[in-house]
């Protein structure tokens, strides 16, 4: 979804989801993210370079890459605050090609669980375990169509 806020300012909201029960065997990779973003276009809206600022939320059940040789995964939620840099290429009056990368701070709250049926949690935190990192977490090529 994209909305025009001012001459060079737009609002964009993205939703991304993965419903994989397992990735490469016994590695869960289920997630849903929602990312609303304000973008400033340096030339004109939807044509040329832009910079964006966003805050988003996510929910996940996944096994991080550094746990792939274990029977552990994380089940939780989090939020992100970050920035995006991108380029819009106007293909015609209706189509725009959007190339972008972004990242920022992610704060996660999760329960560490076992994926082999072992009861309980692998971490002993009373409520939620927490993990905060600076990460590159957005990037892609998107084609937009103007209704």
Phi and psi in radians as a Rosetta constraint file:
Dihedral C 1 N 2 CA 2 C 2 CIRCULARHARMONIC -2.365 0.35
Dihedral N 2 CA 2 C 2 N 3 CIRCULARHARMONIC 2.409 0.35
Dihedral C 2 N 3 CA 3 C 3 CIRCULARHARMONIC -2.300 0.35
Dihedral N 3 CA 3 C 3 N 4 CIRCULARHARMONIC 2.539 0.35
Dihedral C 3 N 4 CA 4 C 4 CIRCULARHARMONIC -1.562 0.35
Dihedral N 4 CA 4 C 4 N 5 CIRCULARHARMONIC 2.193 0.35
Dihedral C 4 N 5 CA 5 C 5 CIRCULARHARMONIC -1.777 0.35
Dihedral N 5 CA 5 C 5 N 6 CIRCULARHARMONIC -0.625 0.35
Dihedral C 5 N 6 CA 6 C 6 CIRCULARHARMONIC -2.691 0.35
Dihedral N 6 CA 6 C 6 N 7 CIRCULARHARMONIC -3.065 0.35
Dihedral C 6 N 7 CA 7 C 7 CIRCULARHARMONIC -0.952 0.35
Dihedral N 7 CA 7 C 7 N 8 CIRCULARHARMONIC -0.728 0.35
Dihedral C 7 N 8 CA 8 C 8 CIRCULARHARMONIC -2.130 0.35
Dihedral N 8 CA 8 C 8 N 9 CIRCULARHARMONIC 0.217 0.35
Dihedral C 8 N 9 CA 9 C 9 CIRCULARHARMONIC -2.112 0.35
Dihedral N 9 CA 9 C 9 N 10 CIRCULARHARMONIC 2.303 0.35
Dihedral C 9 N 10 CA 10 C 10 CIRCULARHARMONIC -2.294 0.35
Dihedral N 10 CA 10 C 10 N 11 CIRCULARHARMONIC 2.857 0.35
Dihedral C 10 N 11 CA 11 C 11 CIRCULARHARMONIC -2.051 0.35
Dihedral N 11 CA 11 C 11 N 12 CIRCULARHARMONIC 2.365 0.35
Dihedral C 11 N 12 CA 12 C 12 CIRCULARHARMONIC -2.326 0.35
Dihedral N 12 CA 12 C 12 N 13 CIRCULARHARMONIC 2.502 0.35
Dihedral C 12 N 13 CA 13 C 13 CIRCULARHARMONIC -2.330 0.35
Dihedral N 13 CA 13 C 13 N 14 CIRCULARHARMONIC 2.221 0.35
Dihedral C 13 N 14 CA 14 C 14 CIRCULARHARMONIC -2.060 0.35
Dihedral N 14 CA 14 C 14 N 15 CIRCULARHARMONIC 2.511 0.35
Dihedral C 14 N 15 CA 15 C 15 CIRCULARHARMONIC -2.157 0.35
Dihedral N 15 CA 15 C 15 N 16 CIRCULARHARMONIC 2.309 0.35
Dihedral C 15 N 16 CA 16 C 16 CIRCULARHARMONIC -2.272 0.35
Dihedral N 16 CA 16 C 16 N 17 CIRCULARHARMONIC 2.455 0.35
Dihedral C 16 N 17 CA 17 C 17 CIRCULARHARMONIC -2.505 0.35
Dihedral N 17 CA 17 C 17 N 18 CIRCULARHARMONIC 2.572 0.35
Dihedral C 17 N 18 CA 18 C 18 CIRCULARHARMONIC -2.306 0.35
Dihedral N 18 CA 18 C 18 N 19 CIRCULARHARMONIC 2.221 0.35
Dihedral C 18 N 19 CA 19 C 19 CIRCULARHARMONIC -1.964 0.35
Dihedral N 19 CA 19 C 19 N 20 CIRCULARHARMONIC 0.377 0.35
Dihedral C 19 N 20 CA 20 C 20 CIRCULARHARMONIC -1.127 0.35
Dihedral N 20 CA 20 C 20 N 21 CIRCULARHARMONIC 2.208 0.35
Dihedral C 20 N 21 CA 21 C 21 CIRCULARHARMONIC -1.257 0.35
Dihedral N 21 CA 21 C 21 N 22 CIRCULARHARMONIC -0.535 0.35
Dihedral C 21 N 22 CA 22 C 22 CIRCULARHARMONIC -2.668 0.35
Dihedral N 22 CA 22 C 22 N 23 CIRCULARHARMONIC 2.503 0.35
Dihedral C 22 N 23 CA 23 C 23 CIRCULARHARMONIC -2.082 0.35
Dihedral N 23 CA 23 C 23 N 24 CIRCULARHARMONIC 2.063 0.35
Dihedral C 23 N 24 CA 24 C 24 CIRCULARHARMONIC 1.032 0.35
Dihedral N 24 CA 24 C 24 N 25 CIRCULARHARMONIC 0.901 0.35
Dihedral C 24 N 25 CA 25 C 25 CIRCULARHARMONIC 1.792 0.35
Dihedral N 25 CA 25 C 25 N 26 CIRCULARHARMONIC -1.937 0.35
Dihedral C 25 N 26 CA 26 C 26 CIRCULARHARMONIC -1.930 0.35
Dihedral N 26 CA 26 C 26 N 27 CIRCULARHARMONIC 0.812 0.35
Dihedral C 26 N 27 CA 27 C 27 CIRCULARHARMONIC -2.128 0.35
Dihedral N 27 CA 27 C 27 N 28 CIRCULARHARMONIC 1.677 0.35
Dihedral C 27 N 28 CA 28 C 28 CIRCULARHARMONIC -1.067 0.35
Dihedral N 28 CA 28 C 28 N 29 CIRCULARHARMONIC 2.517 0.35
Dihedral C 28 N 29 CA 29 C 29 CIRCULARHARMONIC -2.545 0.35
Dihedral N 29 CA 29 C 29 N 30 CIRCULARHARMONIC 1.067 0.35
Dihedral C 29 N 30 CA 30 C 30 CIRCULARHARMONIC -1.860 0.35
Dihedral N 30 CA 30 C 30 N 31 CIRCULARHARMONIC 2.287 0.35
Dihedral C 30 N 31 CA 31 C 31 CIRCULARHARMONIC -2.788 0.35
Dihedral N 31 CA 31 C 31 N 32 CIRCULARHARMONIC 2.723 0.35
Dihedral C 31 N 32 CA 32 C 32 CIRCULARHARMONIC -2.398 0.35
Dihedral N 32 CA 32 C 32 N 33 CIRCULARHARMONIC 2.281 0.35
Dihedral C 32 N 33 CA 33 C 33 CIRCULARHARMONIC -2.219 0.35
Dihedral N 33 CA 33 C 33 N 34 CIRCULARHARMONIC 2.594 0.35
Dihedral C 33 N 34 CA 34 C 34 CIRCULARHARMONIC -2.282 0.35
Dihedral N 34 CA 34 C 34 N 35 CIRCULARHARMONIC 2.196 0.35
Dihedral C 34 N 35 CA 35 C 35 CIRCULARHARMONIC -2.339 0.35
Dihedral N 35 CA 35 C 35 N 36 CIRCULARHARMONIC 1.715 0.35
Dihedral C 35 N 36 CA 36 C 36 CIRCULARHARMONIC -1.444 0.35
Dihedral N 36 CA 36 C 36 N 37 CIRCULARHARMONIC 2.484 0.35
Dihedral C 36 N 37 CA 37 C 37 CIRCULARHARMONIC -2.535 0.35
Dihedral N 37 CA 37 C 37 N 38 CIRCULARHARMONIC 2.456 0.35
Dihedral C 37 N 38 CA 38 C 38 CIRCULARHARMONIC -1.752 0.35
Dihedral N 38 CA 38 C 38 N 39 CIRCULARHARMONIC 2.278 0.35
Dihedral C 38 N 39 CA 39 C 39 CIRCULARHARMONIC -2.119 0.35
Dihedral N 39 CA 39 C 39 N 40 CIRCULARHARMONIC 2.424 0.35
Dihedral C 39 N 40 CA 40 C 40 CIRCULARHARMONIC -1.922 0.35
Dihedral N 40 CA 40 C 40 N 41 CIRCULARHARMONIC 2.151 0.35
Dihedral C 40 N 41 CA 41 C 41 CIRCULARHARMONIC -1.706 0.35
Dihedral N 41 CA 41 C 41 N 42 CIRCULARHARMONIC 2.155 0.35
Dihedral C 41 N 42 CA 42 C 42 CIRCULARHARMONIC -1.257 0.35
Dihedral N 42 CA 42 C 42 N 43 CIRCULARHARMONIC -0.616 0.35
Dihedral C 42 N 43 CA 43 C 43 CIRCULARHARMONIC -1.649 0.35
Dihedral N 43 CA 43 C 43 N 44 CIRCULARHARMONIC -1.279 0.35
Dihedral C 43 N 44 CA 44 C 44 CIRCULARHARMONIC -2.649 0.35
Dihedral N 44 CA 44 C 44 N 45 CIRCULARHARMONIC 2.783 0.35
Dihedral C 44 N 45 CA 45 C 45 CIRCULARHARMONIC -1.066 0.35
Dihedral N 45 CA 45 C 45 N 46 CIRCULARHARMONIC 2.391 0.35
Dihedral C 45 N 46 CA 46 C 46 CIRCULARHARMONIC 1.058 0.35
Dihedral N 46 CA 46 C 46 N 47 CIRCULARHARMONIC 0.485 0.35
Dihedral C 46 N 47 CA 47 C 47 CIRCULARHARMONIC -2.711 0.35
Dihedral N 47 CA 47 C 47 N 48 CIRCULARHARMONIC 1.823 0.35
Dihedral C 47 N 48 CA 48 C 48 CIRCULARHARMONIC 1.876 0.35
Dihedral N 48 CA 48 C 48 N 49 CIRCULARHARMONIC -2.905 0.35
Dihedral C 48 N 49 CA 49 C 49 CIRCULARHARMONIC -1.280 0.35
Dihedral N 49 CA 49 C 49 N 50 CIRCULARHARMONIC 2.605 0.35
Dihedral C 49 N 50 CA 50 C 50 CIRCULARHARMONIC -2.536 0.35
Dihedral N 50 CA 50 C 50 N 51 CIRCULARHARMONIC 2.815 0.35
Dihedral C 50 N 51 CA 51 C 51 CIRCULARHARMONIC -2.255 0.35
Dihedral N 51 CA 51 C 51 N 52 CIRCULARHARMONIC 2.495 0.35
Dihedral C 51 N 52 CA 52 C 52 CIRCULARHARMONIC -2.336 0.35
Dihedral N 52 CA 52 C 52 N 53 CIRCULARHARMONIC 2.717 0.35
Dihedral C 52 N 53 CA 53 C 53 CIRCULARHARMONIC -2.176 0.35
Dihedral N 53 CA 53 C 53 N 54 CIRCULARHARMONIC 2.389 0.35
Dihedral C 53 N 54 CA 54 C 54 CIRCULARHARMONIC -2.490 0.35
Dihedral N 54 CA 54 C 54 N 55 CIRCULARHARMONIC 2.824 0.35
Dihedral C 54 N 55 CA 55 C 55 CIRCULARHARMONIC -2.432 0.35
Dihedral N 55 CA 55 C 55 N 56 CIRCULARHARMONIC 2.350 0.35
Dihedral C 55 N 56 CA 56 C 56 CIRCULARHARMONIC -2.514 0.35
Dihedral N 56 CA 56 C 56 N 57 CIRCULARHARMONIC 2.983 0.35
Dihedral C 56 N 57 CA 57 C 57 CIRCULARHARMONIC -2.218 0.35
Dihedral N 57 CA 57 C 57 N 58 CIRCULARHARMONIC 2.708 0.35
Dihedral C 57 N 58 CA 58 C 58 CIRCULARHARMONIC -2.586 0.35
Dihedral N 58 CA 58 C 58 N 59 CIRCULARHARMONIC 2.749 0.35
Dihedral C 58 N 59 CA 59 C 59 CIRCULARHARMONIC -2.324 0.35
Dihedral N 59 CA 59 C 59 N 60 CIRCULARHARMONIC 2.436 0.35
Dihedral C 59 N 60 CA 60 C 60 CIRCULARHARMONIC -2.626 0.35
Dihedral N 60 CA 60 C 60 N 61 CIRCULARHARMONIC 2.739 0.35
Dihedral C 60 N 61 CA 61 C 61 CIRCULARHARMONIC -2.456 0.35
Dihedral N 61 CA 61 C 61 N 62 CIRCULARHARMONIC 1.680 0.35
Dihedral C 61 N 62 CA 62 C 62 CIRCULARHARMONIC -2.584 0.35
Dihedral N 62 CA 62 C 62 N 63 CIRCULARHARMONIC 2.799 0.35
Dihedral C 62 N 63 CA 63 C 63 CIRCULARHARMONIC -1.911 0.35
Dihedral N 63 CA 63 C 63 N 64 CIRCULARHARMONIC 2.044 0.35
Dihedral C 63 N 64 CA 64 C 64 CIRCULARHARMONIC -1.162 0.35
Dihedral N 64 CA 64 C 64 N 65 CIRCULARHARMONIC 2.709 0.35
Dihedral C 64 N 65 CA 65 C 65 CIRCULARHARMONIC -0.943 0.35
Dihedral N 65 CA 65 C 65 N 66 CIRCULARHARMONIC -0.618 0.35
Dihedral C 65 N 66 CA 66 C 66 CIRCULARHARMONIC -1.422 0.35
Dihedral N 66 CA 66 C 66 N 67 CIRCULARHARMONIC 0.063 0.35
Dihedral C 66 N 67 CA 67 C 67 CIRCULARHARMONIC -1.916 0.35
Dihedral N 67 CA 67 C 67 N 68 CIRCULARHARMONIC 0.077 0.35
Dihedral C 67 N 68 CA 68 C 68 CIRCULARHARMONIC -1.065 0.35
Dihedral N 68 CA 68 C 68 N 69 CIRCULARHARMONIC -0.395 0.35
Dihedral C 68 N 69 CA 69 C 69 CIRCULARHARMONIC -1.707 0.35
Dihedral N 69 CA 69 C 69 N 70 CIRCULARHARMONIC 0.343 0.35
Dihedral C 69 N 70 CA 70 C 70 CIRCULARHARMONIC -2.179 0.35
Dihedral N 70 CA 70 C 70 N 71 CIRCULARHARMONIC 3.136 0.35
Dihedral C 70 N 71 CA 71 C 71 CIRCULARHARMONIC -1.864 0.35
Dihedral N 71 CA 71 C 71 N 72 CIRCULARHARMONIC 0.564 0.35
Dihedral C 71 N 72 CA 72 C 72 CIRCULARHARMONIC -2.066 0.35
Dihedral N 72 CA 72 C 72 N 73 CIRCULARHARMONIC 2.586 0.35
Dihedral C 72 N 73 CA 73 C 73 CIRCULARHARMONIC -2.579 0.35
Dihedral N 73 CA 73 C 73 N 74 CIRCULARHARMONIC 2.989 0.35
Dihedral C 73 N 74 CA 74 C 74 CIRCULARHARMONIC -2.003 0.35
Dihedral N 74 CA 74 C 74 N 75 CIRCULARHARMONIC 2.376 0.35
Dihedral C 74 N 75 CA 75 C 75 CIRCULARHARMONIC -2.178 0.35
Dihedral N 75 CA 75 C 75 N 76 CIRCULARHARMONIC 1.896 0.35
Dihedral C 75 N 76 CA 76 C 76 CIRCULARHARMONIC -2.940 0.35
Dihedral N 76 CA 76 C 76 N 77 CIRCULARHARMONIC -2.731 0.35
Dihedral C 76 N 77 CA 77 C 77 CIRCULARHARMONIC -2.580 0.35
Dihedral N 77 CA 77 C 77 N 78 CIRCULARHARMONIC 2.926 0.35
Dihedral C 77 N 78 CA 78 C 78 CIRCULARHARMONIC -2.929 0.35
Dihedral N 78 CA 78 C 78 N 79 CIRCULARHARMONIC -3.114 0.35
Dihedral C 78 N 79 CA 79 C 79 CIRCULARHARMONIC -2.388 0.35
Dihedral N 79 CA 79 C 79 N 80 CIRCULARHARMONIC 2.755 0.35
Dihedral C 79 N 80 CA 80 C 80 CIRCULARHARMONIC -2.292 0.35
Dihedral N 80 CA 80 C 80 N 81 CIRCULARHARMONIC 2.495 0.35
Dihedral C 80 N 81 CA 81 C 81 CIRCULARHARMONIC -2.296 0.35
Dihedral N 81 CA 81 C 81 N 82 CIRCULARHARMONIC 2.172 0.35
Dihedral C 81 N 82 CA 82 C 82 CIRCULARHARMONIC -2.909 0.35
Dihedral N 82 CA 82 C 82 N 83 CIRCULARHARMONIC -2.838 0.35
Dihedral C 82 N 83 CA 83 C 83 CIRCULARHARMONIC -2.387 0.35
Dihedral N 83 CA 83 C 83 N 84 CIRCULARHARMONIC 2.730 0.35
Dihedral C 83 N 84 CA 84 C 84 CIRCULARHARMONIC -2.299 0.35
Dihedral N 84 CA 84 C 84 N 85 CIRCULARHARMONIC 2.484 0.35
Dihedral C 84 N 85 CA 85 C 85 CIRCULARHARMONIC -2.131 0.35
Dihedral N 85 CA 85 C 85 N 86 CIRCULARHARMONIC 2.408 0.35
Dihedral C 85 N 86 CA 86 C 86 CIRCULARHARMONIC -2.729 0.35
Dihedral N 86 CA 86 C 86 N 87 CIRCULARHARMONIC 3.083 0.35
Dihedral C 86 N 87 CA 87 C 87 CIRCULARHARMONIC -2.407 0.35
Dihedral N 87 CA 87 C 87 N 88 CIRCULARHARMONIC 2.235 0.35
Dihedral C 87 N 88 CA 88 C 88 CIRCULARHARMONIC -1.788 0.35
Dihedral N 88 CA 88 C 88 N 89 CIRCULARHARMONIC 2.286 0.35
Dihedral C 88 N 89 CA 89 C 89 CIRCULARHARMONIC -2.021 0.35
Dihedral N 89 CA 89 C 89 N 90 CIRCULARHARMONIC 1.957 0.35
Dihedral C 89 N 90 CA 90 C 90 CIRCULARHARMONIC -1.301 0.35
Dihedral N 90 CA 90 C 90 N 91 CIRCULARHARMONIC 1.988 0.35
Dihedral C 90 N 91 CA 91 C 91 CIRCULARHARMONIC -1.426 0.35
Dihedral N 91 CA 91 C 91 N 92 CIRCULARHARMONIC -0.679 0.35
Dihedral C 91 N 92 CA 92 C 92 CIRCULARHARMONIC -2.865 0.35
Dihedral N 92 CA 92 C 92 N 93 CIRCULARHARMONIC -2.865 0.35
Dihedral C 92 N 93 CA 93 C 93 CIRCULARHARMONIC -1.172 0.35
Dihedral N 93 CA 93 C 93 N 94 CIRCULARHARMONIC -0.355 0.35
Dihedral C 93 N 94 CA 94 C 94 CIRCULARHARMONIC -1.920 0.35
Dihedral N 94 CA 94 C 94 N 95 CIRCULARHARMONIC -0.485 0.35
Dihedral C 94 N 95 CA 95 C 95 CIRCULARHARMONIC -1.976 0.35
Dihedral N 95 CA 95 C 95 N 96 CIRCULARHARMONIC 2.418 0.35
Dihedral C 95 N 96 CA 96 C 96 CIRCULARHARMONIC -2.315 0.35
Dihedral N 96 CA 96 C 96 N 97 CIRCULARHARMONIC 2.338 0.35
Dihedral C 96 N 97 CA 97 C 97 CIRCULARHARMONIC -1.678 0.35
Dihedral N 97 CA 97 C 97 N 98 CIRCULARHARMONIC 2.217 0.35
Dihedral C 97 N 98 CA 98 C 98 CIRCULARHARMONIC -2.056 0.35
Dihedral N 98 CA 98 C 98 N 99 CIRCULARHARMONIC 2.061 0.35
Dihedral C 98 N 99 CA 99 C 99 CIRCULARHARMONIC -1.997 0.35
Dihedral N 99 CA 99 C 99 N 100 CIRCULARHARMONIC 2.181 0.35
Dihedral C 99 N 100 CA 100 C 100 CIRCULARHARMONIC -2.602 0.35
Dihedral N 100 CA 100 C 100 N 101 CIRCULARHARMONIC 2.730 0.35
Dihedral C 100 N 101 CA 101 C 101 CIRCULARHARMONIC -2.432 0.35
Dihedral N 101 CA 101 C 101 N 102 CIRCULARHARMONIC 2.643 0.35
Dihedral C 101 N 102 CA 102 C 102 CIRCULARHARMONIC -2.881 0.35
Dihedral N 102 CA 102 C 102 N 103 CIRCULARHARMONIC 2.944 0.35
Dihedral C 102 N 103 CA 103 C 103 CIRCULARHARMONIC -3.060 0.35
Dihedral N 103 CA 103 C 103 N 104 CIRCULARHARMONIC -3.025 0.35
Dihedral C 103 N 104 CA 104 C 104 CIRCULARHARMONIC 2.832 0.35
Dihedral N 104 CA 104 C 104 N 105 CIRCULARHARMONIC -2.623 0.35
Dihedral C 104 N 105 CA 105 C 105 CIRCULARHARMONIC -1.667 0.35
Dihedral N 105 CA 105 C 105 N 106 CIRCULARHARMONIC 2.229 0.35
Dihedral C 105 N 106 CA 106 C 106 CIRCULARHARMONIC -2.023 0.35
Dihedral N 106 CA 106 C 106 N 107 CIRCULARHARMONIC 2.257 0.35
Dihedral C 106 N 107 CA 107 C 107 CIRCULARHARMONIC -2.006 0.35
Dihedral N 107 CA 107 C 107 N 108 CIRCULARHARMONIC 2.048 0.35
Dihedral C 107 N 108 CA 108 C 108 CIRCULARHARMONIC -1.926 0.35
Dihedral N 108 CA 108 C 108 N 109 CIRCULARHARMONIC 2.589 0.35
Dihedral C 108 N 109 CA 109 C 109 CIRCULARHARMONIC -2.217 0.35
Dihedral N 109 CA 109 C 109 N 110 CIRCULARHARMONIC 2.087 0.35
Dihedral C 109 N 110 CA 110 C 110 CIRCULARHARMONIC -2.609 0.35
Dihedral N 110 CA 110 C 110 N 111 CIRCULARHARMONIC 2.854 0.35
Dihedral C 110 N 111 CA 111 C 111 CIRCULARHARMONIC -1.876 0.35
Dihedral N 111 CA 111 C 111 N 112 CIRCULARHARMONIC 2.251 0.35
Dihedral C 111 N 112 CA 112 C 112 CIRCULARHARMONIC -1.477 0.35
Dihedral N 112 CA 112 C 112 N 113 CIRCULARHARMONIC 2.105 0.35
Dihedral C 112 N 113 CA 113 C 113 CIRCULARHARMONIC -2.146 0.35
Dihedral N 113 CA 113 C 113 N 114 CIRCULARHARMONIC 2.927 0.35
Dihedral C 113 N 114 CA 114 C 114 CIRCULARHARMONIC -1.719 0.35
Dihedral N 114 CA 114 C 114 N 115 CIRCULARHARMONIC 2.443 0.35
Dihedral C 114 N 115 CA 115 C 115 CIRCULARHARMONIC -1.740 0.35
Dihedral N 115 CA 115 C 115 N 116 CIRCULARHARMONIC 0.212 0.35
Dihedral C 115 N 116 CA 116 C 116 CIRCULARHARMONIC -1.986 0.35
Dihedral N 116 CA 116 C 116 N 117 CIRCULARHARMONIC 0.261 0.35
Dihedral C 116 N 117 CA 117 C 117 CIRCULARHARMONIC 1.606 0.35
Dihedral N 117 CA 117 C 117 N 118 CIRCULARHARMONIC -0.071 0.35
Dihedral C 117 N 118 CA 118 C 118 CIRCULARHARMONIC -1.115 0.35
Dihedral N 118 CA 118 C 118 N 119 CIRCULARHARMONIC 2.223 0.35
Dihedral C 118 N 119 CA 119 C 119 CIRCULARHARMONIC -1.263 0.35
Dihedral N 119 CA 119 C 119 N 120 CIRCULARHARMONIC 2.738 0.35
Dihedral C 119 N 120 CA 120 C 120 CIRCULARHARMONIC 1.531 0.35
Dihedral N 120 CA 120 C 120 N 121 CIRCULARHARMONIC -2.966 0.35
Dihedral C 120 N 121 CA 121 C 121 CIRCULARHARMONIC -2.016 0.35
Dihedral N 121 CA 121 C 121 N 122 CIRCULARHARMONIC 2.610 0.35
Dihedral C 121 N 122 CA 122 C 122 CIRCULARHARMONIC -1.391 0.35
Dihedral N 122 CA 122 C 122 N 123 CIRCULARHARMONIC -0.337 0.35
Dihedral C 122 N 123 CA 123 C 123 CIRCULARHARMONIC -1.878 0.35
Dihedral N 123 CA 123 C 123 N 124 CIRCULARHARMONIC 2.675 0.35
Dihedral C 123 N 124 CA 124 C 124 CIRCULARHARMONIC -1.873 0.35
Dihedral N 124 CA 124 C 124 N 125 CIRCULARHARMONIC 0.400 0.35
Dihedral C 124 N 125 CA 125 C 125 CIRCULARHARMONIC -1.132 0.35
Dihedral N 125 CA 125 C 125 N 126 CIRCULARHARMONIC 2.457 0.35
Dihedral C 125 N 126 CA 126 C 126 CIRCULARHARMONIC -1.140 0.35
Dihedral N 126 CA 126 C 126 N 127 CIRCULARHARMONIC -0.879 0.35
Dihedral C 126 N 127 CA 127 C 127 CIRCULARHARMONIC -1.847 0.35
Dihedral N 127 CA 127 C 127 N 128 CIRCULARHARMONIC -1.653 0.35
Dihedral C 127 N 128 CA 128 C 128 CIRCULARHARMONIC -1.998 0.35
Dihedral N 128 CA 128 C 128 N 129 CIRCULARHARMONIC 2.372 0.35
Dihedral C 128 N 129 CA 129 C 129 CIRCULARHARMONIC -1.332 0.35
Dihedral N 129 CA 129 C 129 N 130 CIRCULARHARMONIC 2.609 0.35
Dihedral C 129 N 130 CA 130 C 130 CIRCULARHARMONIC -2.185 0.35
Dihedral N 130 CA 130 C 130 N 131 CIRCULARHARMONIC 2.549 0.35
Dihedral C 130 N 131 CA 131 C 131 CIRCULARHARMONIC -2.547 0.35
Dihedral N 131 CA 131 C 131 N 132 CIRCULARHARMONIC 2.181 0.35
Dihedral C 131 N 132 CA 132 C 132 CIRCULARHARMONIC -2.166 0.35
Dihedral N 132 CA 132 C 132 N 133 CIRCULARHARMONIC 2.264 0.35
Dihedral C 132 N 133 CA 133 C 133 CIRCULARHARMONIC -2.505 0.35
Dihedral N 133 CA 133 C 133 N 134 CIRCULARHARMONIC 2.669 0.35
Dihedral C 133 N 134 CA 134 C 134 CIRCULARHARMONIC -1.538 0.35
Dihedral N 134 CA 134 C 134 N 135 CIRCULARHARMONIC 2.167 0.35
Dihedral C 134 N 135 CA 135 C 135 CIRCULARHARMONIC -2.438 0.35
Dihedral N 135 CA 135 C 135 N 136 CIRCULARHARMONIC 2.593 0.35
Dihedral C 135 N 136 CA 136 C 136 CIRCULARHARMONIC -1.477 0.35
Dihedral N 136 CA 136 C 136 N 137 CIRCULARHARMONIC 2.036 0.35
Dihedral C 136 N 137 CA 137 C 137 CIRCULARHARMONIC -2.278 0.35
Dihedral N 137 CA 137 C 137 N 138 CIRCULARHARMONIC 0.087 0.35
Dihedral C 137 N 138 CA 138 C 138 CIRCULARHARMONIC -2.332 0.35
Dihedral N 138 CA 138 C 138 N 139 CIRCULARHARMONIC 2.601 0.35
Dihedral C 138 N 139 CA 139 C 139 CIRCULARHARMONIC 2.990 0.35
Dihedral N 139 CA 139 C 139 N 140 CIRCULARHARMONIC 2.543 0.35
Dihedral C 139 N 140 CA 140 C 140 CIRCULARHARMONIC 2.914 0.35
Dihedral N 140 CA 140 C 140 N 141 CIRCULARHARMONIC -3.096 0.35
Dihedral C 140 N 141 CA 141 C 141 CIRCULARHARMONIC -2.224 0.35
Dihedral N 141 CA 141 C 141 N 142 CIRCULARHARMONIC 2.191 0.35
Dihedral C 141 N 142 CA 142 C 142 CIRCULARHARMONIC -2.289 0.35
Dihedral N 142 CA 142 C 142 N 143 CIRCULARHARMONIC 2.512 0.35
Dihedral C 142 N 143 CA 143 C 143 CIRCULARHARMONIC -1.916 0.35
Dihedral N 143 CA 143 C 143 N 144 CIRCULARHARMONIC 2.218 0.35
Dihedral C 143 N 144 CA 144 C 144 CIRCULARHARMONIC -1.914 0.35
Dihedral N 144 CA 144 C 144 N 145 CIRCULARHARMONIC 2.555 0.35
Dihedral C 144 N 145 CA 145 C 145 CIRCULARHARMONIC -2.110 0.35
Dihedral N 145 CA 145 C 145 N 146 CIRCULARHARMONIC 2.235 0.35
Dihedral C 145 N 146 CA 146 C 146 CIRCULARHARMONIC -1.526 0.35
Dihedral N 146 CA 146 C 146 N 147 CIRCULARHARMONIC 2.127 0.35
